[in-house]
Each structure stands twice: as C-alpha cells, then as structure tokens.
Amino acid sequence: MIEPKFLEQLKKDYKANESERRQIISASNNILFEAKKIIFALQREDFKIAEEKIKDIESSLKNLEKHFGQGRLNREGAYKAGVEEYLEGKTLYLVIKNKKIEAVSGLSLDYEGYLGGICDMIGELVRYATNQAAKGKFGAVTKIKKIAEDTMSQLIDFDMTGYLRTKYDQARGHLRKLEQMAYEIKLRNK
C-alpha cells in the first residue's frame, strides 16, 4: 500500500510536470513553425523576414530558458526539435551572409541541436544552390559546394553515432548532390 501523503506528493509532482510539458511543447511547436519560415524566407532571399524571425525565436528561447531552466527543457523532444530547426535556419542564414557559425549568444543550447542543425543546413544549401543555378548564378553553386565541403570536413572528426550519425550521413548525401550539380554546370559551360 502506498503511503497517502507520499501518493499526494507524487500526484502533485506529476501534474506540475505535465503542465510544464504541455507549455514547453506548445512553445516549441511555435518555434519549429517559425524556424521553417526562416528557411523559406532565406530560400527566397528575403533576409528582412529571416532576421525578424531569428530575433523572435531567440527571444522565445530565452524566455523558455528563464521560465523552465535548460535541464527541464532538454527532457522534451519537441523542444529539441524546435531548437534544431531554429539552428538549421540560423546556420543557413550565417552561411549565406558569409559569417562564421558560432554559439548563439545568450542561449544555453546543447551540442546535439547545433550538430543536427548544421547537418540539416547542408540539405538547405542544396536547395539554395539549385535556386541560384536557376537564376543563372553558376558561380554561387561552386561557392556553396565549397562551404558544404569545408563544413563536412570539420564534422568528420566527430565520428557521430545514433541519431546524429543519421543526420551526418544525410548531409554527406547532400554534399554529393552539390558536387554533381557543380560538375554538370562545369560540363555545360565548356
């Protein structure tokens, strides 16, 4: 038989956790949705919208950290997915703007979010390169391929496993697409 006071404390803790969980999931789904808008804006080269969305998401992430603490947030898959999508958009923005990818100031984001976001960003570079090629900006494809190659050469040292290994392997496949695209452009321009 469970001691009644202990059982009541368990119920209280459980209800508090479930309330937090619902709040975190709701906020994280909004972050994920807005992060997708960053990526879409960047593919259209609408930097104003992308910058606004990045600021909004960073503000939301800071509020979540302040309210729940990073340890609590990292226990929720929805939060991790939202962060990863945001970092995909943020790193894509940095690459397109010729800036270095580094830790986001003022946020305590973990390595999984960064590595997953960077790997996914390689896939978005394929779309960006395709859009550039469609505009006749063939030199941009070569530049984008070089950025992807440099990024992948830095990621190889991690020897990723599990979920991140899947992300890394997908990024490698995206790099091959960029290599093929650059090769075909070179052949057509001979």
N, C-alpha and C positions, 0 to 999 in steps of 0.2 A: 504494500500500500504506500502511495506517495504522501509524504507529509503535506498537509493542506497549505501552510504558509509557503513552503518551497514551490508547490504547484502554482500558487498565485503569482509568485515571482517569475516563474517560467512563462506563464501566460502574459504577464506584463512585458517581459523582455521580448517575447515573440511578437506581440502586437506592435511594439515600438520598432522592431526590426522590419516588420512587414510594411509599416507606414513609411519608414525611410526608404525601403526598397522601391515602393511604388513612386515616391517622389524622384528618386535617382533615375529610375527607368524612364519616367516621363520627360525629365530634363534631358537625359541622354538621347532619347529619340529625337527631340528637337534639335540637339547639337548635330546628330547624324544627318538629319534632313537639311539643315543649314550648310553643313560641310559639303554635301553633294552640290548645293548651289554654288559654293566657291569653285568647285572643279568645273562645273558647267560654265560659269562666268569666265574662268580662265581659258577654257577651250574657245570661247568667243572673243577672247582678248578684252573683256570688259573688266578692267583692273579696278575701277572705282567700286563696283559691286563686290568684287572679291575682297578688296581691302576692308570694306564695311562689314562684310560677313565674318572675316577673320577677327576683327576687333570685337564684334558682338559675341562670338563664340568664346574668345579668350576671357571676356567679362563673365560669361556664364560659367566657364570652368573655374574661374577664381571664386565665384560665389558658391559653387558646389564644394570646392575645397574648404572654404571658410566654414560653411554650414555643417558638412559631414565629416571632413577630415579625409586625407588621401587613403589611409588604410581601409576605411569603410567603403569608399568609392571603388577601390580596386577589387572588391569582392563581387562586384556586379558586372556581368558580361555586357550588358547594354552600355554601361559607362565606358568600358574598354573599347567596344566597337565604335562608339561616338568619338572617342579620343583618337583612335586610329584613323578614322575617316577625316577628322579635322587635320591631323598631321599629314595625311596624304595631300590634302588641299594646300596646307601651309607650305610643305616642302616643294610642291609643284610651283606655287607662287614664287618662292625664293629662287628656284632654278630658272624659271622664265625671266625673272628680273635680274639674273646674274649675281645673286647674293649667296653667301655661304649658308649652308644648313647647320644650325647650332641649336642648343637647348632654348626653348621658349622661355623668355624672361618672366619671372613672377609665377610660374606654374611648376608643380612637382609631378611631372609626367614620367612614367617608367620606361625602361628600355624597350619593352615589348611594343608599346604604342609607337615609339619612334621607328624601330626597325620594321614593323609591319607597314607603317605609313610610307616609309622610304621605299620599301619593296613595291608597294602598290603604286607609288608615284611613277615608277618606271613604266607601268602599263599606261598611265595617263600621258606619258611622254610619247608613246606610240601614237595615240590619238592626236596629240598636239603636232607631232611631226607630219602626220597624214594631212592635217588641216593646212599646215604650212606648205606642203608639197602641192596641195590642191590650189593654193594661191600662187603657185609658181616660185615660191621661195625655197629653192632646192638647197641653197647653202645652209639654210636653217636646219635641214634634216641632218646634214653632216655634223653640225654643231651639237644637235640634240643627241645624236648617236654617241658622240664623244663624251658628253656629260653622263649618259647612261653607262658607257664602258667604264669611266672613271669611278662612278658610284658603285658599280658591281665589283670592281677590283678592290674596293675598300671593304665591301660586305663579305667577300670570300673568306676573310680572316676570322669571321665569327664562327664558322663551322656550325651553323644553326641546326637545331633539331626540332621535331614536333611541328606544331603549328607554324612557327617561323620558317622552318625548312620548306614547307609547302609554299609560303609566300616568296621565299628566295628562289625556289625553282620556277615559280610563275614569272618572277622578274627576269630570270635568265631567258625564259622563252620570249618575253617581250623584247629583250635585247636582240635576240636573233631576228625578230621581225624588223627592228630598226636597221640591223645590218643588211638584211635582204632589201629593204626599201632603199637604202643608200647605194647598194650595189646596182639595183635596177635603174636608179636615177643616173648613175655614172655611165651605165651602158647606153642609155637613151641619149645622153648628151655627148656621145663620141662622134 
